[in-house]
Amino acid sequence: MKPQSLTEIALRVAIAGTLATSGYIHAQLYVSDYRYIHIVGVLFLLQASASFALAALVLAGGPIYVRIGAGGAAAGALGGFAASRTVGVFGFTEHGWQPSPQSLTSVLVEVATLLLLVPTGLEIVKRIGR
């Protein structure tokens, strides 16, 4: 196993940080009110749990599929956000950037997670090309 560069370590820490922030926001919303929303409450709890677990695994230097899972969690949260403001999620809809500031913060950290995972995507493409 080759030693990781400072850049690779910093990238892992940043990804873990954005995932943990998303997890915290979803957990906070679950505890405050969302736990009472049919199905959606459970989805918030699952999103929080997955984000915290993936953050820990990324920080620990887990294999590439952990980072792929991190991208899936971030993309899933963004998809849920968009759906909740358009077609609804199991009958649940929200409007604009409510609840504030959690909505905006969540979108920003999930987009940041995906951007931070671009090098992982490039690594996968490189591996496939071999």
The 8 nearest C-alpha neighbors of each residue, nearest first, counted from 0:
[[1, 2, 3, 60, 62, 4, 61, 63],
 [0, 2, 3, 4, 7, 60, 5, 8],
 [3, 1, 0, 4, 5, 7, 8, 60],
 [4, 2, 7, 1, 5, 8, 6, 0],
 [3, 5, 7, 6, 8, 2, 9, 1],
 [4, 6, 8, 7, 9, 3, 10, 2],
 [7, 5, 9, 4, 8, 10, 3, 11],
 [8, 6, 10, 4, 9, 5, 3, 11],
 [7, 9, 11, 5, 10, 6, 12, 4],
 [10, 8, 12, 6, 11, 7, 5, 13],
 [9, 11, 7, 13, 8, 12, 6, 14],
 [12, 10, 8, 14, 9, 13, 58, 57],
 [11, 13, 9, 15, 10, 14, 58, 16],
 [12, 14, 16, 10, 15, 11, 9, 17],
 [15, 13, 11, 17, 16, 12, 112, 10],
 [14, 16, 54, 12, 18, 13, 17, 58],
 [17, 15, 13, 19, 14, 18, 12, 20],
 [16, 18, 20, 108, 14, 19, 15, 112],
 [19, 17, 15, 21, 50, 20, 54, 16],
 [18, 20, 22, 16, 51, 21, 17, 54],
 [21, 19, 23, 17, 22, 18, 16, 24],
 [22, 20, 18, 24, 19, 23, 105, 25],
 [23, 21, 47, 50, 19, 25, 20, 24],
 [22, 24, 20, 26, 21, 25, 27, 19],
 [25, 23, 27, 21, 26, 22, 28, 20],
 [24, 26, 47, 28, 22, 27, 43, 23],
 [27, 25, 29, 23, 47, 24, 28, 22],
 [26, 28, 24, 30, 29, 25, 23, 31],
 [29, 27, 31, 25, 26, 30, 33, 32],
 [28, 30, 33, 34, 26, 27, 31, 32],
 [29, 31, 27, 28, 32, 26, 34, 33],
 [30, 32, 28, 29, 27, 33, 34, 26],
 [33, 31, 34, 29, 30, 35, 28, 36],
 [32, 34, 29, 40, 35, 36, 28, 31],
 [35, 33, 40, 29, 32, 36, 30, 41],
 [34, 36, 33, 32, 40, 37, 29, 39],
 [37, 35, 40, 33, 34, 39, 38, 32],
 [36, 38, 39, 40, 35, 41, 34, 89],
 [39, 37, 41, 40, 36, 42, 89, 34],
 [40, 38, 42, 41, 37, 36, 43, 33],
 [41, 39, 34, 33, 36, 43, 42, 38],
 [40, 42, 44, 38, 43, 39, 45, 34],
 [41, 43, 39, 45, 40, 44, 46, 38],
 [44, 42, 46, 40, 41, 45, 25, 29],
 [43, 45, 41, 47, 42, 46, 26, 48],
 [46, 44, 42, 48, 47, 43, 49, 41],
 [47, 45, 43, 49, 44, 48, 50, 42],
 [46, 48, 22, 44, 25, 50, 26, 45],
 [49, 47, 45, 51, 50, 46, 44, 52],
 [48, 50, 52, 46, 51, 47, 53, 45],
 [49, 51, 22, 47, 53, 18, 48, 52],
 [52, 50, 54, 19, 48, 49, 53, 22],
 [53, 51, 49, 55, 54, 50, 48, 56],
 [52, 54, 56, 50, 55, 51, 49, 57],
 [55, 53, 15, 51, 57, 52, 18, 56],
 [54, 56, 58, 52, 53, 57, 59, 51],
 [57, 55, 53, 59, 61, 58, 54, 52],
 [58, 56, 60, 54, 61, 59, 55, 15],
 [57, 59, 55, 60, 56, 11, 15, 12],
 [58, 60, 56, 57, 61, 55, 11, 54],
 [61, 59, 57, 58, 56, 62, 11, 8],
 [60, 62, 56, 57, 59, 65, 63, 58],
 [63, 61, 64, 65, 60, 66, 57, 56],
 [62, 64, 66, 65, 67, 61, 119, 123],
 [63, 65, 67, 66, 62, 68, 61, 69],
 [64, 66, 68, 63, 67, 62, 61, 69],
 [67, 65, 69, 68, 63, 64, 70, 57],
 [66, 68, 64, 70, 69, 65, 71, 63],
 [69, 67, 71, 65, 66, 70, 64, 72],
 [70, 68, 66, 72, 67, 71, 53, 65],
 [71, 69, 67, 73, 68, 72, 113, 74],
 [70, 72, 68, 74, 69, 73, 75, 67],
 [71, 73, 75, 69, 70, 74, 68, 76],
 [74, 72, 109, 70, 76, 75, 71, 69],
 [73, 75, 71, 77, 76, 72, 70, 78],
 [76, 74, 78, 72, 73, 77, 71, 79],
 [75, 77, 79, 73, 78, 74, 80, 72],
 [78, 76, 80, 74, 79, 75, 81, 73],
 [79, 77, 75, 81, 80, 76, 82, 74],
 [78, 80, 82, 76, 77, 81, 83, 75],
 [79, 81, 77, 83, 78, 82, 76, 84],
 [82, 80, 78, 84, 79, 83, 77, 85],
 [81, 83, 79, 85, 87, 84, 86, 80],
 [84, 82, 87, 92, 80, 88, 81, 93],
 [83, 85, 93, 82, 81, 94, 92, 87],
 [84, 86, 82, 87, 83, 81, 92, 93],
 [87, 85, 82, 83, 84, 88, 92, 81],
 [88, 86, 83, 92, 91, 82, 90, 85],
 [87, 89, 91, 90, 83, 82, 92, 86],
 [88, 90, 91, 87, 38, 39, 37, 92],
 [89, 91, 88, 87, 92, 86, 83, 37],
 [92, 90, 88, 87, 89, 83, 93, 39],
 [93, 91, 83, 87, 84, 90, 88, 94],
 [94, 92, 84, 83, 97, 95, 91, 87],
 [93, 95, 84, 97, 96, 92, 83, 85],
 [96, 94, 97, 93, 84, 98, 102, 99],
 [95, 97, 102, 99, 98, 103, 94, 100],
 [98, 96, 99, 95, 102, 94, 93, 100],
 [97, 99, 102, 101, 96, 100, 93, 95],
 [100, 98, 97, 101, 102, 96, 103, 104],
 [99, 101, 102, 103, 104, 98, 97, 96],
 [102, 100, 99, 104, 103, 105, 98, 24],
 [103, 101, 105, 96, 104, 100, 98, 99],
 [102, 104, 106, 105, 101, 100, 107, 96],
 [105, 103, 101, 107, 106, 102, 100, 108],
 [104, 106, 102, 108, 103, 107, 21, 101],
 [105, 107, 103, 109, 104, 108, 110, 102],
 [106, 108, 104, 110, 105, 109, 111, 103],
 [109, 107, 111, 17, 105, 110, 106, 112],
 [110, 108, 73, 112, 106, 111, 107, 105],
 [109, 111, 113, 107, 112, 108, 106, 114],
 [110, 112, 108, 114, 109, 113, 115, 107],
 [113, 111, 109, 115, 110, 114, 14, 17],
 [112, 114, 116, 110, 111, 115, 70, 109],
 [115, 113, 111, 116, 117, 112, 110, 118],
 [114, 116, 112, 113, 117, 111, 14, 10],
 [115, 117, 113, 119, 114, 118, 112, 120],
 [116, 118, 120, 119, 114, 115, 121, 113],
 [119, 117, 121, 120, 116, 122, 115, 114],
 [120, 118, 122, 116, 117, 121, 123, 66],
 [121, 119, 117, 123, 118, 122, 124, 116],
 [120, 122, 118, 124, 119, 123, 125, 117],
 [121, 123, 119, 125, 120, 124, 118, 126],
 [124, 122, 126, 120, 125, 121, 127, 119],
 [123, 125, 121, 127, 122, 126, 128, 120],
 [124, 126, 122, 128, 123, 127, 121, 129],
 [127, 125, 123, 128, 129, 124, 122, 121],
 [126, 128, 124, 125, 129, 123, 122, 121],
 [127, 129, 125, 126, 124, 123, 122, 121],
 [128, 126, 127, 125, 124, 123, 122, 121]]
